[in-house]
Amino acid sequence: MRPADTRHRGPHPADAELFAPQWVPVLGRAVAEMSWLLTRGYPPGGTLKLVGDRYALTERQRWAVGRAACTDEQLAHRTATQLPATGLNGRPVAIDGFNLLITLETALSGGVVLRGRDSALRDLSSIHGTYRAVQETDRAIRLAATALLPLNPGPVRWLLDQPVSNSGRLAGRLRELGPELGLPWAAEVVLNPDTLLADTTDLVVTSDSVVLDRAGAWLNLAALALEAEPPRWLLDLSLGNTEAQGFSR
């Protein structure tokens, strides 16, 4: 699987303006207000519109706010089920493949990576059923392996969405790199990874909100991996930290 010569998963052309430093405290307040309303039973769609209109946010800014917000109940569950970055003692690990790789690719390409209220890292990319490897793909895989290997995991399996194009090619590349990286992991192409991840007893690696709300335990592997190569553009929208790092070149 060979990435395109010049393709990256970098920032949207408007991101420098939409997520400039002066916007970050505003977006942080929007996340706080949306989370407060969601906790009290307001519907997500209507709540995002209400908060977005209040702060005159663009569609992309609203998307960031929506991805960062969660209810108090969700926050409590995700905090309780997040495992610390200590030894896994052979515990099996199931990775939400596209979820993890696209976040790492985005970070390595200089795109926006946001930290939500639950501390999970998320990207603002959208593959719309089509995935293409980028120059940072192999680097992202290696970064994930470097962070995971010292934790002494048990069997590791990557789950990739079958309906997404090139999932088979990516699975092949993962299988090829695994032994070289000291992790002879499995890579499976399945119809609905979210269902498998939500129901498994394995330690889950994902930032997908639906999966996190059902998972028994999860590991914030994206954040661990990026400790070695911090994102050039971290948009921190976690509560209590609205003075976040804007864009740094």
C-alpha positions in Angstrom: 0.0 0.0 0.0 1.8 3.1 -1.2 0.7 6.6 -0.2 0.3 9.3 -2.8 3.5 11.3 -3.3 2.1 14.6 -2.1 -1.0 13.7 -0.2 -1.4 14.6 3.5 -4.3 14.9 5.9 -3.6 18.5 6.9 -5.7 21.4 7.9 -8.8 22.7 6.0 -8.0 26.0 4.2 -10.2 27.9 6.6 -8.9 26.4 9.8 -6.3 29.1 10.5 -9.1 31.6 10.8 -11.8 29.4 12.4 -9.5 28.1 15.1 -7.3 31.1 15.6 -6.3 31.7 19.3 -9.0 34.3 19.8 -11.7 31.7 19.0 -10.4 29.0 21.4 -11.9 30.4 24.6 -15.2 31.0 22.8 -15.3 27.4 21.6 -14.4 26.2 25.1 -17.4 28.1 26.5 -19.6 26.6 23.8 -18.5 23.1 24.8 -19.2 23.8 28.4 -22.7 25.2 27.7 -23.6 22.4 25.3 -22.5 19.8 27.8 -24.6 21.5 30.5 -27.6 21.4 28.3 -27.1 17.8 27.1 -26.8 16.7 30.8 -30.2 18.2 31.4 -31.8 16.2 28.5 -31.7 18.7 25.7 -31.5 17.0 22.2 -28.0 17.1 20.6 -29.1 18.6 17.3 -31.1 21.4 18.8 -28.6 22.0 21.5 -25.7 22.4 19.0 -27.8 24.8 16.9 -28.8 26.8 20.0 -25.2 27.1 21.2 -23.8 27.6 17.7 -26.3 30.5 17.0 -25.4 32.1 20.4 -21.8 32.3 19.4 -22.3 32.8 15.7 -20.2 29.7 14.9 -19.6 28.3 11.5 -20.5 24.7 10.5 -17.0 23.5 11.0 -16.7 25.2 14.4 -20.0 23.7 15.5 -18.7 20.3 14.4 -15.7 20.7 16.7 -17.9 21.7 19.6 -20.2 18.8 19.0 -17.4 16.3 19.0 -15.9 17.8 22.2 -19.0 18.0 24.3 -20.6 15.2 26.4 -23.0 14.9 29.3 -21.8 14.6 33.0 -22.9 11.0 33.0 -20.9 10.2 29.8 -17.9 12.0 31.3 -18.1 10.0 34.5 -18.4 6.7 32.7 -15.5 7.5 30.3 -13.3 8.7 33.1 -14.0 5.5 35.2 -13.4 3.1 32.3 -10.2 4.8 30.9 -7.2 2.7 31.8 -4.0 4.5 32.9 -0.9 4.1 30.7 0.6 1.3 32.8 1.3 -2.3 32.0 -1.6 -4.2 30.4 -0.2 -7.6 31.6 -1.2 -9.4 28.5 -4.7 -8.0 28.2 -6.1 -8.3 24.6 -6.5 -5.0 22.8 -9.0 -4.2 20.0 -8.2 -1.1 17.9 -10.8 1.1 16.0 -8.4 1.2 13.1 -9.6 4.1 11.0 -10.5 6.1 14.1 -6.9 5.9 15.5 -5.0 6.1 12.3 -6.8 9.1 10.9 -6.3 11.0 14.1 -2.6 10.3 14.1 -2.2 11.0 10.4 -4.0 14.4 11.0 -1.7 15.3 13.8 1.4 14.3 11.9 0.2 16.3 8.9 -0.3 19.5 10.9 -4.1 19.3 10.9 -6.4 20.2 13.8 -6.6 17.6 16.6 -9.0 18.4 19.4 -9.1 17.3 23.0 -12.7 16.8 24.1 -14.2 17.0 27.5 -13.5 13.3 28.1 -9.8 13.8 27.2 -10.0 11.7 24.0 -8.3 13.1 21.0 -10.4 13.5 17.8 -9.7 14.8 14.3 -11.9 16.9 12.1 -11.3 14.9 9.0 -14.1 13.1 7.2 -13.4 10.1 4.9 -17.0 9.7 3.7 -16.5 6.0 3.0 -13.3 6.5 1.1 -9.8 6.1 2.6 -6.5 6.8 0.9 -3.1 6.3 2.6 -1.1 9.5 3.0 2.6 10.1 3.5 2.1 9.9 7.2 0.3 6.5 7.3 3.2 4.3 8.0 4.6 6.8 10.5 1.3 6.8 12.3 1.3 3.0 12.5 4.8 2.9 13.8 3.9 5.6 16.4 1.0 3.6 17.6 3.2 0.5 17.9 5.9 2.3 19.8 3.4 3.5 22.4 1.7 0.2 22.7 4.6 -2.2 22.9 6.0 -1.1 26.3 2.6 -1.7 27.8 2.9 -5.4 27.3 -0.4 -6.0 25.6 -1.9 -9.4 24.8 -3.2 -10.2 21.3 -3.8 -7.0 19.4 -6.3 -6.8 16.6 -7.1 -3.9 14.3 -10.7 -3.6 13.2 -11.3 -1.8 9.9 -14.7 -0.9 8.3 -15.4 -3.1 5.3 -17.6 -0.5 3.5 -14.7 1.9 3.5 -12.6 1.7 0.3 -9.0 0.5 0.6 -9.7 -1.2 4.0 -8.3 -4.4 2.6 -5.1 -2.8 1.5 -4.7 -1.1 4.8 -5.2 -4.4 6.6 -2.5 -5.9 4.5 -0.1 -3.1 5.3 -0.8 -3.5 9.0 -0.1 -7.3 8.8 3.1 -6.6 7.0 4.4 -4.1 9.5 3.3 -5.8 12.7 6.2 -8.4 13.0 8.7 -5.7 12.1 7.4 -3.5 14.9 7.4 -6.4 17.5 3.6 -6.7 17.5 2.4 -9.5 15.2 -1.1 -8.1 15.4 -4.1 -9.2 13.4 -6.0 -6.9 11.1 -9.6 -7.7 10.4 -12.0 -6.1 7.8 -15.5 -6.3 9.3 -18.8 -4.9 8.4 -19.4 -2.9 11.6 -16.4 -2.5 13.9 -18.4 -0.3 16.3 -20.7 -3.1 17.3 -17.7 -5.5 17.9 -15.8 -2.8 19.9 -18.8 -2.0 22.0 -19.5 -5.6 22.9 -15.9 -6.9 23.3 -14.3 -7.7 26.6 -11.0 -6.6 25.1 -9.4 -3.3 26.0 -10.7 -0.8 23.4 -8.8 1.8 21.6 -11.1 4.5 20.1 -12.5 8.0 20.5 -15.9 7.1 19.1 -18.4 8.4 21.6 -21.0 5.6 21.0 -18.3 3.0 21.6 -16.9 4.7 24.7 -20.3 4.9 26.3 -20.6 1.1 26.1 -17.0 -0.1 26.4 -15.9 -1.8 29.6 -12.4 -0.3 29.4 -10.5 1.9 26.9 -7.1 3.2 26.3 -6.3 6.7 25.0 -3.7 5.4 22.7 -3.7 8.4 20.4 -2.7 10.7 23.2 0.0 8.3 24.4 1.4 7.9 20.9 1.5 11.7 20.3 3.5 12.2 23.5 6.5 11.3 21.4 5.5 13.7 18.6 3.1 16.3 20.0 0.5 17.6 17.5 1.5 20.9 15.9 -2.1 22.0 16.2 -3.9 20.9 19.4 -7.3 22.4 20.0 -8.0 21.8 23.7 -11.7 22.1 24.3 -11.8 20.2 27.6 -13.6 21.9 30.4 -11.4 23.9 32.7 -8.9 24.6 30.0 -10.4 27.2 27.6 -7.0 28.9 27.5 -5.9 26.4 24.9 -3.1 26.2 22.4 -4.1 27.8 19.2 -2.3 27.3 16.0 1.4 27.1 16.1 3.5 26.9 13.0 
